[in-house]
Amino acid sequence: MKGLSKDELVARALEEGFVKAGFCRPDAVPEAAGRLRAYLAAGRHGQMGWMEEREAWRGAAAALWPEARTVIMLAEAYTPEADPMAGLAQKDRGVVSVYAQGKDYHDLLKRRLKRLGRWIIERAARSALDCEIKVFTDTAPVMEKPLAQAAGLGWQGKHTNLLGRDLGSWVFLGAIFTTLEFAPDAPEVGHCGRCTACLDACPTRAFPAPWQLDARRCISYLTIEHKGPVDLELRGLMGNRIYGCDDCLAVCPWNKFAVAAKEMGYQPRVGLPELAELAALDDAGFRERFSGSPVKRIGRGRFVRNVLYAVGNSGLAALVPVARARLSDEDPVVAEAAAWALGRLSQVQDSGVGTPGESC
């Protein structure tokens, strides 16, 4: 484009802290609408009614803002420094997904997108180009992963998440829609080959087939989006995962090429908290404990429910008083989770085995 080249824009994106940028047309993924329609018809979205409410926009990026001529897809890394699955062996502690260990990525990513967007507008104005933009994170009805593949950032693996040969799995995606026209990049193709590591690693068998996800069995969905009690069949499979799950991402072989996180805000703040401490949180304590964290958005009730499932899965007799203390919780879902956890631990208590750090 005269006055603003793709190379300049990509260079600026990297300066802002993004690790990769690509370009595609808003209508670059015509098959997305049909795939989404089939997914919703099968009920695999569970309680996420917002997917149905905005199906028309989510299925066709061009419908979201008809004036847009280009979608600029951007990737930001949050690659962990330590093995995110190591905490699964510490049964007296809760495991929080890597993406929620630091500050809320929605705030950090949108801030960076807006800075880049302002730069684009300023550069366009200098060249007397009419330019409008809209920035989107995953709070908007945009199918970021198919668009990112269309823009050449990476491909959707068999776990349905985006990964790249020069990115790995640990990336957030943002989009800038603009009325400026840029030549699209070549779309990426899949490089999973015969590998099924992500599918095999899923504790709840949430993948009916490669490239298909049933959210109703996904621990990330169950701990974050699902309201009310979790099916008995699935509780025992959740282990000590209390917010999200990283297993399918963590085992991907392409992570040996993962880029390091540049944003200091993604450095872990939550760590591996003790289940006993978390189960005792009241609403004020929960809000204070997770201020500025994505964890805060699910609310105290859903979070403590998850913690009590982890208590029940711990096999630790020492946590029996923790479950018993929540039997009369004002939230009936929390109270039911406490009763379930107590039932799971009763045999451990009777046998007199199980101490923090040991599993039975």
N, C-alpha and C positions, 0 to 999 in steps of 0.2 A: 504494500500500500504506500502511495506517495505520502511522504512526511512522517510515516510511522511504520517501520518494518517489523516483521515478526521477530527477527533476530534481536532487535532492540528491546522488544517487549519481553521476550524470554529472558534476556540478560537482566532486565529490571526485576522480573519475577524472582530470579535466583538471588538477586541482591536483597530482596525483601524477605528471603528465608524459605521460599518454596524450593523443592528439590527437582521439580519437573513441570513443564507446561506444554500444552498441545492445543490444537485448533480443530474444530469440526463445525459442520452446519447444524442448525437446530433440528433438521429433519434427517440427521445422519443414521438414526436407528429406527427405521420404519416398522421393524418387527417387534419393537418394545411393547406397543399397545396390546398386541395379541397375546404376548407372553404374560403381561400383567393381568389381562382379562382371565386367562386360564388359571393363573395362580389364585386370584380372588374367587373364582367360581369353585375351585377345589377347597376353599376355606382355609388354606394354609397360612393366611395372615392372622388367624386367631382373632384376638380382641382389638386388633389395630384397625378400627373402623375408619380412621382418617385416610387409610389407603384407598378405600372405596369412595369416600366423599370427594376426593380430588383425583379420581382415576383418569379423567380426561386430560388434565394437565400433566399428571405424572407419566402417562403413557405416550405423550407427544410433546416434546419440549417446545416445538414451534407454536403450540397452542397456548403455552404459558405466557409468551410475549410475542405476538405475531410480527412486530416490527424488528425483532432481532435478526441479524444476518450471520452472526458468528457466535459460537460458544467457545470460550477460552477455559479449558479445564486445567486445574492446578492441583498438584500433590504436595502435601506437607508431611514430613516424616515424624513419627513418634516412637521410633525403634527403641525397645528396652535394652538396657545394658546387661541385665541379668536374665537368667532363664525364667520366664513367667510361669512355668509349670512346677518350679521347685517348691513353691508354697503348698502344693496339694498334699504333700506328705506331713505337713504340720497341722494335725487334726484339731488342735485347740485354737487355731487361728483361722481367720477368714481371708479368702482370696478375692481380690478386686481386679477386674480386667485392667490391662495395662493402660488403655486409653483414658480410664477414669482415675488413674493414680495421681495425676497432677491437677492443674487448673482446668476449668471447663474449656474444652477445645472449641466449642461454639463461639465463645467470646474472642479467643485468641485468633482463630482462623478468620472470622468475619472482620476483625480489625485489620488483619493483613490484606484481605481481599479489598477492603475499602481504600487502603493506602494505594494499592496498585491501581484500583479503579480511578482514583483521583489523578494519578500520574497519567493514565491513558487519556483522560479528558483534557488535561492540561496540554499534553503533547499534540492532541488532535486540534485543539484551539489554535495553537501556534501555526499550524498548517492550514488553518481556515477550513477544517473538516467538521461537519456536523456529527456530533457523537453523543449518544446516550448509552448508559450502562445500567445493568442491574446485577447485584451480587447475590449469590445463593450458597448457603451451607445446607446441611441435611435436614434443617427445619423446614425447608421449602419442598414442594412436590416436584422434585427434579430427580430423574434416575441417573445419578452421578456415575455409577459404575459402567453402564453401557456407553454413556457419552465419553467417559475417560478412555475406554477401549477404542471408540471411534476416533478419538483425538490422538491415539498412539501412545498413551501413557503406560499402558499395560494391558492385561487381559483378565477376564473373570475366570478364576480357577474353578475346579470342581466343587469347591466350597462356596461358590458364588461371589466371593470377595475378589477385589482387584489385587493383582500382584504383577510385578514386573521384573524383568531380567536385571535391571539396574536399580530396582527399588525394594524388592522383597515384598512382604505383606503388610508392613506396619506404616500405613499412610492414611491421612485424612484427605478428603477430596473437597474442593471448592470450585465454584463456577462463576465466571463473569460472562453474562450475556451482553452483547453490544450490537449497535446498529452499524458499526464499521464492518467492512467486508475484508476478511483475510482468507488466503488460500488454505484449504483444509490440509491437515497432515494425513499421512497414510495410517489407516487403522492398524492396530496390533492384532496378531493372531495368537492362538493359544499355544503354550509350550509345556503343558502338563504331562504329555506323553501317557505312559501307562501308570504313572504314579497315582496311588489312591491313599497316600498318607493322611491327608486331611479327613477323608471319609472314614477311614479306619479308626481315627483318634476320637471321634465324636462319642462322648459317654452315653448319650441318649438316642443314638442312631437317628439324628434329625435329617439325614440326607436320604430320601427314598431312592435316589439315583444320582449319578454325577450331574452337577450343574442344577440340582434341584434341592431346595430347602423347605422343609415343613417347619415353620416358625413355632408351631404348637409343641414341638419336641425340643426346641433349641433352648439351652440354658440361658443364653443372653436374653431371649424373649421372656422366658419364664421368670427370671429374676428382676427384669426391668419393666416390661410392658404388661405382663399378665397380672390382672387384678383378682383378688380372692385366693382361695386355697389352690395349690398346685395338685394335680392328680397324684394319688398315692403311688401309682406305678413309676412316676418320674422322680419323686422326692429323694428316694434312696440313691439315685444315679447322679444327683447334683453334687455330692461330696461336700466340700467346704467352700464351694464357689458361691459367694454371697452377692456379687454384682457382676454380671457378664461372664463370659467364658472365652478363653484365648486358645484352646487346644488345637482347633483346626488351623489357626494361623501359625501357632508356635512350631508345629511339626513340618511346615512347608520347607522343602530343600532349597528353594530359591532364596530363603532368608540369609543364606551365606553371602549374598550380594546386597543385603539390606544396607541402606544408607543411614548414617547416624542422624539422630534428631538434633536440629539446630536451636529449637525453641526451648529456653530454659524453663518455661512454665510447665513443660511436660515432665519435668523431673519428678520422681515419686515423692508424694507427701503423705499418702495414706498408709503405705507399707503393708505389713501383715498384722492387722490389729487382732487382739485377743477377743474371742467370741464372748467370753464372760463380760467384758467391758461393753461390747456393742449391744448385747441383749438387755443390758440395764439402762440404755439410753431412753429418756423421755423425749417428747417432741422438741423442747428447747435444747436439750443436750445434743440431739441428732443434728439440728440445724447449725449449732455452733461447731460441732465436730466436723461437718462436711460443708462448711461455708466455702463458696467458690469452686466446689467440686461438682461434676456431673451426677454424683451419687445423690445429691440433695434433691434432685427433681422427682425421685420416686416416692419421697415421703417416708416418715418414720415407720408407719405401719407395715408397708411392703418390705422395707429393709429389715426390720426386726423379724418378720416372718421368715425371710431368707436365712437370717442368722440362726434362728431356731431349727430350721431344717439342717443346717450345718452342725448344730449341737447334737441333733439326733443321729446324724451320720458319723459323729466323731468316735463312737465306741468308748468314750471316756466317762467313767463313773464320777469323776470329779466335777463334771458339768451337770449332774443331776439337779443340784440346787439352783442352777441357772435356769433350767427349764421350769422347775417347780415355781420359781418366783414370778413367772409370766402366765401362770394358769388363770389368774383372775384379771388379766389385762383388759382394759376398756375396749380394745379393738378385738372383736370376736375372731377375726382371722389369725391374729397373733396368739390369742388364747388357744385356739385349735391347734396351731403349730406347736405350741408348748406342750400340749397334751400328747401330740404325736411323738415329739422328741422324748418326752418322759417315758412313753411306752417303749421306744426303741432302746432307751438306756436302762430300763428297769432290770433286764437280765444281767447287764454288766454290773450293776450295783449289787445284785444278789450274789453274783459270783465273787465279788470283792476284787476284781481286776480292773485295770484301766486307769492310767494316770496321764496328766498332760504330757504330750510328746510321744505317747504310745498308742497304738491302735490295737483293737481286739479282734 
